[in-house]
Every structure is written in structure tokens, then in C-alpha cells.
Amino acid sequence: MKFIVAVTFLAVALAAPQEDKKPIEIVSSNSEMNADGSYSFDFESADGTKVSESGSQKQVGAKPEDIGTVSKGSYSFTTPDGVVLTVNWVADENGFQATGDHLPTPPPMPEHVVKMLADLKAAGVL
């Protein structure tokens, strides 16, 4: 039985398309690491993909040892139909937050909810 399973996996592997994919060249690359824990890097590849990121250490809690890394960056790439998509992001004590024109966004808050929140804030409840 094991032989049949092994032959089946081999047949599937050999049937997979064998495309000649060439590596994509990196046309620029920079990186910096600092003693205080801050860093930055960026690179660009020949296909137009761009990536950049920077970060630093930040006090995230009450104790001196409660230190975390906060980062921000962006990346962009070209889709198969020629559209360049860019994502900007931040990762901090509020979590990972990405923005981009192609990313979905929540609908606007209804006016009655906005008014209710303003009233609660004015009353000192919020």
C-alpha cells in the first residue's frame, strides 16, 4: 500500500508544470540596524516591487522591561494586468493597520450613532 501512495505522489510531482522561472533581480537594497534597537530597510526588485520598513523600541507597559517594537512601512507591486498596488502600514500597540486604495474600508458611521456618541461624550459618559 505504501508503494502505491509513493508512486501516486511521484506521478503528481512529475505531472506538475515545469516552468523555467528565472529569479527576479534586486536592483537596490539598503538596511540599517542601530544600537538603540531602531532599524530601517528597503529594497526594489527589477519587476517594480518595492518594500520599505522602519521601526524602533517603545515603552508599551508600566514596567521598564515592558518594551516593544513599533514599525511602519509600505510595499507596492504590479498586478498581472499592470495596476500598481501600494499598501502603507503601521504596527504598534494598537495592532497592525494597513491602508491602501484597493483595500476595503468600513462604511461611514450612521448620523444617529455619531450624534449619540457626541451626546455621551458631552455628558461625560465617554
Secondary structure, DSSP 8 states (H G I E B T S, - for coil): -HHHHHHHHHHHHHHS---------EEEEEEEE-TTS-EEEEEEETTS-EEEEEEEEEE-SSSTT-EEEEEEEEEEEE-TTS-EEEEEEEEETTEEEEE-TTS-------HHHHHHHHHHHHTT--
